[in-house]
Amino acid sequence: MARKRHSDEDILKLLREIEVRLASGSDVSASCRAAGISDATYYTWRKKFGGMVRSQLSEMKALEKEN
């Protein structure tokens, strides 16, 4: 299976979709399956991008570029 690269904006969108599904009572594995990612990917992304909004993402990119 070919790897699919997601942009940071796509990751935030997918995380929001999964959070909405979880709030409606779905479990993590079903929500991730519906989004097309694995559970491990979800937890990795949540650890890195969890709670971020688009403005914070742009700030993070700027700091990474600066370093």
C-alpha atoms as a printed R data frame, in Angstrom:
   type eleno elety resid chain resno       x      y      z
1  ATOM     1    CA   MET     A     1   0.000  0.000  0.000
2  ATOM     2    CA   ALA     A     2   1.397  3.363 -1.003
3  ATOM     3    CA   ARG     A     3   1.949  5.952  1.665
4  ATOM     4    CA   LYS     A     4  -0.215  9.014  1.562
5  ATOM     5    CA   ARG     A     5   1.356 12.214  2.770
6  ATOM     6    CA   HIS     A     6  -0.951 14.644  4.509
7  ATOM     7    CA   SER     A     7  -0.267 18.346  4.870
8  ATOM     8    CA   ASP     A     8  -0.433 19.872  8.322
9  ATOM     9    CA   GLU     A     9  -3.745 21.535  7.470
10 ATOM    10    CA   ASP     A    10  -5.163 18.182  6.358
11 ATOM    11    CA   ILE     A    11  -4.010 16.624  9.621
12 ATOM    12    CA   LEU     A    12  -5.824 19.286 11.663
13 ATOM    13    CA   LYS     A    13  -8.966 18.741  9.601
14 ATOM    14    CA   LEU     A    14  -8.839 14.960 10.091
15 ATOM    15    CA   LEU     A    15  -8.224 15.338 13.826
16 ATOM    16    CA   ARG     A    16 -11.285 17.602 14.107
17 ATOM    17    CA   GLU     A    17 -13.410 15.106 12.167
18 ATOM    18    CA   ILE     A    18 -12.303 12.271 14.434
19 ATOM    19    CA   GLU     A    19 -12.992 14.339 17.553
20 ATOM    20    CA   VAL     A    20 -16.525 15.032 16.300
21 ATOM    21    CA   ARG     A    21 -17.096 11.309 15.734
22 ATOM    22    CA   LEU     A    22 -15.740 10.526 19.195
23 ATOM    23    CA   ALA     A    23 -18.030 13.114 20.753
24 ATOM    24    CA   SER     A    24 -21.011 11.498 19.050
25 ATOM    25    CA   GLY     A    25 -20.224  8.188 20.730
26 ATOM    26    CA   SER     A    26 -18.074  6.345 18.202
27 ATOM    27    CA   ASP     A    27 -14.917  4.548 19.290
28 ATOM    28    CA   VAL     A    28 -11.380  5.476 18.233
29 ATOM    29    CA   SER     A    29 -10.748  2.579 15.877
30 ATOM    30    CA   ALA     A    30 -14.014  3.111 13.967
31 ATOM    31    CA   SER     A    31 -13.403  6.854 13.720
32 ATOM    32    CA   CYS     A    32  -9.866  6.343 12.439
33 ATOM    33    CA   ARG     A    33 -11.025  3.737  9.950
34 ATOM    34    CA   ALA     A    34 -13.636  6.164  8.604
35 ATOM    35    CA   ALA     A    35 -10.954  8.861  8.236
36 ATOM    36    CA   GLY     A    36  -8.595  6.424  6.491
37 ATOM    37    CA   ILE     A    37  -5.772  6.410  9.031
38 ATOM    38    CA   SER     A    38  -4.519  3.933 11.607
39 ATOM    39    CA   ASP     A    39  -4.954  4.217 15.354
40 ATOM    40    CA   ALA     A    40  -1.216  4.721 15.799
41 ATOM    41    CA   THR     A    41  -1.220  7.578 13.295
42 ATOM    42    CA   TYR     A    42  -4.116  9.221 15.125
43 ATOM    43    CA   TYR     A    43  -2.332  9.067 18.476
44 ATOM    44    CA   THR     A    44   0.920 10.358 16.956
45 ATOM    45    CA   TRP     A    45  -0.846 13.274 15.284
46 ATOM    46    CA   ARG     A    46  -2.848 14.014 18.431
47 ATOM    47    CA   LYS     A    47   0.374 14.126 20.430
48 ATOM    48    CA   LYS     A    48   1.979 16.535 17.953
49 ATOM    49    CA   PHE     A    49  -0.989 18.661 16.825
50 ATOM    50    CA   GLY     A    50  -3.602 18.123 19.556
51 ATOM    51    CA   GLY     A    51  -5.487 21.256 20.540
52 ATOM    52    CA   MET     A    52  -3.877 23.396 17.864
53 ATOM    53    CA   VAL     A    53  -5.705 25.814 15.652
54 ATOM    54    CA   ARG     A    54  -4.539 27.040 12.282
55 ATOM    55    CA   SER     A    55  -2.872 30.181 13.673
56 ATOM    56    CA   GLN     A    56  -0.824 28.142 16.150
57 ATOM    57    CA   LEU     A    57   0.179 25.819 13.316
58 ATOM    58    CA   SER     A    58   1.562 28.721 11.286
59 ATOM    59    CA   GLU     A    59   3.491 29.947 14.340
60 ATOM    60    CA   MET     A    60   4.954 26.469 14.848
61 ATOM    61    CA   LYS     A    61   6.033 26.304 11.191
62 ATOM    62    CA   ALA     A    62   7.687 29.720 11.469
63 ATOM    63    CA   LEU     A    63   9.612 28.664 14.575
64 ATOM    64    CA   GLU     A    64  10.748 25.439 12.941
65 ATOM    65    CA   LYS     A    65  11.903 27.360  9.889
66 ATOM    66    CA   GLU     A    66  13.748 29.849 12.083
67 ATOM    67    CA   ASN     A    67  15.617 27.089 13.911
